[in-house]
Amino acid sequence: MPSGLQTLRDLLKAAPDIHYDMHAVLADGDLVAVHGRVTGWGSKPVIGEDIFRVDRGKIVEHWDVVQDEAPSPSVATQ
């Protein structure tokens, strides 16, 4: 996916059913990590981690990891 704010805007216009549930935000110095669940992007929910490096209040670098959501383990009943 190309970089830039316009890419994000175009993605949201092309997929208006995207929903993001933020689960955790971590920060250390100039690094911020956001962990969440995305639905409406594909046929299955995905889990993602975005890591940002911030300089003077602006995002200057971004990395991410995205994977299909793993099914919850079944709980055996007796």
C-alpha positions as CSV (number, residue, x, y, z in Angstrom):
1,M,0.0,0.0,0.0
2,P,1.5,3.4,-0.9
3,S,2.3,5.9,1.9
4,G,0.5,9.1,2.7
5,L,-2.7,10.6,4.1
6,Q,-4.4,10.5,0.7
7,T,-4.0,6.7,0.4
8,L,-5.8,6.4,3.8
9,R,-8.6,8.7,2.6
10,D,-9.0,6.8,-0.7
11,L,-9.1,3.4,1.2
12,L,-11.9,4.7,3.5
13,K,-13.9,5.9,0.5
14,A,-13.5,2.6,-1.3
15,A,-14.4,0.5,1.7
16,P,-17.0,2.5,3.7
17,D,-17.9,-0.6,5.8
18,I,-14.5,-0.8,7.5
19,H,-14.7,-0.8,11.3
20,Y,-11.7,-0.5,13.6
21,D,-11.9,-1.6,17.3
22,M,-8.9,-0.3,19.1
23,H,-7.7,-2.6,21.9
24,A,-4.5,-1.1,23.2
25,V,-2.2,1.9,22.7
26,L,1.4,1.8,24.0
27,A,3.9,4.7,23.8
28,D,7.6,4.9,24.6
29,G,9.5,8.1,23.7
30,D,8.8,8.8,20.0
31,L,7.2,5.4,19.3
32,V,3.5,4.7,19.5
33,A,1.9,1.2,19.0
34,V,-1.8,0.7,18.4
35,H,-3.3,-2.8,18.5
36,G,-6.8,-3.5,17.1
37,R,-9.3,-5.5,15.2
38,V,-10.6,-4.6,11.7
39,T,-13.8,-5.8,10.1
40,G,-15.3,-5.0,6.7
41,W,-12.0,-5.0,4.9
42,G,-12.2,-8.6,3.7
43,S,-14.2,-11.7,4.3
44,K,-12.7,-12.3,7.7
45,P,-11.8,-9.9,10.6
46,V,-8.1,-9.1,10.9
47,I,-5.9,-8.2,13.8
48,G,-3.3,-5.5,13.3
49,E,-0.5,-3.7,15.1
50,D,0.5,-0.3,13.8
51,I,3.8,1.2,15.0
52,F,4.4,4.9,14.5
53,R,7.5,7.1,15.0
54,V,6.4,10.6,15.8
55,D,8.5,13.8,15.4
56,R,7.2,17.2,16.5
57,G,3.6,15.9,16.6
58,K,3.6,14.3,13.1
59,I,3.9,10.7,12.0
60,V,7.3,10.3,10.2
61,E,7.5,6.5,10.0
62,H,5.0,3.7,10.1
63,W,5.2,-0.1,10.2
64,D,2.4,-2.6,10.5
65,V,1.6,-6.3,10.9
66,V,-1.8,-7.7,9.9
67,Q,-3.1,-11.3,10.2
68,D,-6.4,-13.1,10.0
69,E,-8.1,-13.3,13.3
70,A,-7.5,-16.7,14.9
71,P,-10.7,-18.5,16.0
72,S,-11.3,-18.7,19.7
73,P,-10.5,-22.1,21.2
74,S,-13.6,-24.1,22.1
75,V,-14.1,-24.8,25.7
76,A,-14.9,-28.4,26.4
77,T,-18.0,-29.0,28.5
78,Q,-18.7,-31.9,30.7
